[in-house]
Amino acid sequence: MQQPQWAVGFNDSDPNTPSKSMQTASDLSPEKFVLGERHNHVSGAATLESLVKSNRFLALSLPNCPQCDELKQALVGRGVPSDVFVKWDKADPRYPELKAALGKHAGGSFTFPQVFAAGEYQGGFDVVMNKLEAGAFDDIFEDDFGIVATTVSRIVEQHPMVVFSLPNCPQCDELCSYLVQKGLPVEKIFMKWDKGKREYPALKAQLIRLMGKDKFTFPQTFINSEYQGDFDEVIAKADARQYDDIFVEHFGITPSAPIVEVPTAAIAFDDDF
């Protein structure tokens, strides 16, 4: 009887495939990982642990799963190979054991896909999609798959105006207050990065590529996908009413009289430099 397959891509008739009796959970890549009677001696917890350890990015999925397909499309669109997905079969007798092992990370009730990265549980579809959009996995994709990260350029292209900022940054707060006085929806404009998170170095490197300079202060602003400059440059352009038409077009803001110049005594440099 044909054994159930837990991941697409295993060629059962390939003469170059090592003897299955000699293969173990630890030496099989996701696309060649097969479960069934041959591996009944491997517990569900050990199977999951082995997959997580041997793959820096791992997406566990099911057949006919729309959210799995949507995540796969998003990842492939960024250049991630589809074999990061391991497809489980609910009809396999070992599925309950594996689901229980996964539930220790995902909770008692969960949906697929479920993702692990760098050996750590990342979450389900919604959480992972948000992390993907925020660039949380850019370093893994670059190191493991040679992918040039595009998170920052995507953000710039998808928003009519975006301001990259940091917490506890006086100039970021001043620019935010300035734009609030202009009537702009700053909650949709400001992208605040956390320098303590793993993705910050990768995001910063992408920002440097877009700006074309490696020394800068926050905030940094883009409008209509074009780089506008730092705090002083953006304030000067706004005071000169260079953005009036853009503010009307994208935010419906009626131009007003110039705002009194904001003090700039406290400068928040990116302290990486």
N, C-alpha and C positions, 0 to 999 in steps of 0.2 A: 504493500500500500504506500502510495506517495506520501512523504512526510510534509507537514505544513511548513510554509516558509514565513519567516518573520521579517524579512526584508527583501525588497526587490533586487534582482541582479545576480542571484546565485545560479551558476550554470552547472546543473547536476551531471551533464554529460561531457564536460570539458576535461580532456585527458591531462591537462596541465594543473588541474585542481588537486591539491594534496588530499590524501586519504582522509575522509571525514572522521574516521575513528581516531585520527591523530590530532585533529583540530580541537582547540579549546576556546572557551569564551574570551580568554585574554589575548589570543593571537588572531582573531578574526576582525576585519574591518566591518562597519555597519552593513555595507552592501552584500557581504558574504556571510553574515551571521545568521545561522539557522538553528531553530530550536525544535525539539520534538523528542522522540524516544531516545535518540542518540545522546542527548544531553540531559536526560532526566536526573543524572547525578549532580547537576549544577543547580543550586537553589535559585529561586527568583531574585533574591536579594544579591546573591553573588553575581548573577548574570547582569543585573542592572549596574552594580558597582563596577564590573569589568568594562562595560560599555562606556560608562562615564569617565573612567580613568584613561581609556584608550582613545578617546575622541574629545578634542578640546571644545568642539561645538557639536551637540547632539540634539536632534529633534525626534521625539517619540510620537508616532502617529498611528492612525487607523485607516483602513480602506474606506472609500466613500465618505470622507470627512471634509466638508467644505472649508472649515477653518484651517485644516492641515494644508489643503491645496492653496489657500490664500497666503499662508505664511511661506510655503514653498515658492510661490510665484514672487513674493517680495524678496526672498533671499536670492533666488536665481537671477532676479533683475539686478542685483548688486554683484553678481559674479560668483556667488557661493555655489559650490557643486551640490547637485541634488542628493548625492549619497550621504549627506549629513543626516538625512531622514532614515529612521529605522521604522518600518511598518509592522505593527503587531496585528495578529489575527485573533479576534475574539472567540472564534470557534476552536482554537487550539486548547487542549486540556490544561496547558500550563499558564494560560492567560490570567486566571484568577490569582495565581501566586505572584506573577509579575506585577499585576495591577496593585496588589497589596503592598509590594515592595515600593512601587512608585508612590502609593498613597502616603507613605511615611514622609515624603517630601511635599507632595501636592495637597495633602489633606484627605479626609474620608470621602469627599465628593469632588470630582474634578472632570473636566472635559479635555479632549485632545485638540491640538498638540500640547506636549509638555517638553520644556527645553532645559538643558544643562549646558553651561559654558565654563571653561577653565576649572572643571571639577566641582562647580557649585550649581545648585538648583536655581533657575532663573524665573520660572513661572509658566503660566498658560498663555493662551493666544493674546489676550488684550495686553497683559503686562509685557510680554516679549515684543509685541509690535511697537509699543511705546518705547521700550528700550532700544529697539532697532532704529527707530526714527531719531532717537537722541544720540545715537552713535556709541552705545554701550559695548558693542562687539567689534568695533572697527579695528582695534589692535589685534584681535584674534584673526579676523578676516585677512588682514594684511600679512601677519606673520605666517599663518598656516596655508593661505590660498593665494598669496601674492596680489591681493586686490587693492587697488588704489582707492582709498575711502572717499566717498562723495557726500557724506552727511551734511557738512557745512554748506557745500554748494547747493544741495537739494533744499536746505532751509532758505537760503538766499533766493533761489529761483521760485520757491513756492509762496513767498510773502512779498507784498508790495514794498514793505519797509521792515527791516529787522535791525535791532540793536543788540549786539553781543556785549554782555556785561558780567560783572562779578558781584558776589555779596560783599557788603562792607566796603563799597567803593564810592567815595564822596562824589566824584564826577558823574558816575552812573546815576546816582540819586538826583543830582542837579539836572542832568539832562532829562530824566524822567519827569521831574517837577515842571521843567520848561515845556515839555510836550503836553503834559496835562493841562497847563494853562492855554495851550493852543487848541485844546479840545480833542486830542488824539487818543485813541484807545490803547494806552500803553501796555495793557495786559496782553494784547495781541502782537505787540511790537518787540518787547524786550525778551531776549533769550538769556537767562541767567545761568551761568556755568558754575559748577562747584569744583574748585581746584583740588579738593580732597578725593574726588572720584577717579576711578581708574581710567575713564575715557577722556579726561581733560587733556593729557599730553597729545593724544591723537587729534582731538578737536582743534587744539591750539595750532598744531602743525598744518592742518587743513586751512585754518584762517590765515596763517602766514602765507601759504601758497596763493590764496585768493587776493590778499592785499599786496603781495610783492615786496614786503618788508618784514624783517625779523625782529625789530625793536619797536614797541608800541605801548600805548597806554589804553586802558579801557575807559569808556566804551568805544566800540567800533561799529560804524553804521553803514548799511547798504540800502539803497532805494532803487526799485526797478532793476534789481540784480547788478547795479553798479556801485562800486565802492565810493563812499562819500567822505571818509576821513574820521579823525578822532573827535573828541569833545569840542575843542576850539573851532575846528573846521566846520563842523555841523551847525554849531550855534551861529557862526558867522554867516553861513549860507542861509540859514533860516531867518536871521535878522534882516538879510538882504532880500528876503521874500522869494528866494529861488525855488522854494518848495511849495509855494501857494497853490499852483495848478495841480501838483501831485496830491496835496492834502485834500483838495476839492474832489479830484477824480477818484481817489481810493477810499477816502474817509468821509466825504461830504462835509468837510470843514470849511466854513466861510472865512476868508482871510480877514484878519483883524490887524489893528495897529501894532507896530513892533513892540515887543516886550522889553522891559528894562533889562539891561545886561546882567547876567547871573555872575556873582563873584566866583572866581576860579582859583582862590588862594590854596585850597587843599587839593592837591593833585594825587590821584591814585594810580601809581605806576604798577604795571604787572611786575611783581617782585621776583619773577623768574630771571629778570635781567638786572 
